[in-house]
Amino acid sequence: MPKSNITVDRREMAAFRKEIKRMMESLDHNTMAGIHERNLQTMVLDMQVNAPSDRFVPVIDVDTKVKRRPRVPVRGARIGVLKNRKRLFPDFSAPALASVLEYGTGERFRGGVFNLASTGKVTDRRSWLRRAWDRRVGIYMTGAERDIIRRVEHGR
């Protein structure tokens, strides 16, 4: 086996590992949840302001309490129609309600079991959730990146 020309100082390697561990631990679930919630608020407000009815405002929110899987850290967030008010919309789940609110109730898909295709039509309403996402995603990403770097580098 050929001899390597790379030398590693064990103390430097130990310091490097310690620093990496500190950085990883600084981004726990609660920290990331706060970063997501803080930076997604402008998007939530945009979605709520542009909702076609005041009835929709209470069901739009941010969720950082995503289901945990064993040994997989939770770092994400969901945004949009996340809740359903049963007294307002008794026959819909939150995902079904989101689809109806965004696209309407007309035909959007056509075809058989194996060749289902979208008609591409937004039937009853103008898209307002997606437009808010498109307008605000850059602001969210910039803010989240800034907060993550600040937390990792400076511990605050």
Secondary structure, 3 states (H helix, E strand, C coil): CCCCCCCCCHHHHHHHHHHHHHHHHCCCHHHHHHHHHHHHHHHHHHHHHCCCCHHHHHHEEEECCCCCECCECCCCCEEEECCCCCCCCCCCCHHHHHHHHHHCCCCCEECCCCCCEECCCCCCCCCCHHHHHHHHHHHHHHHHHHHHHHHHHHCC
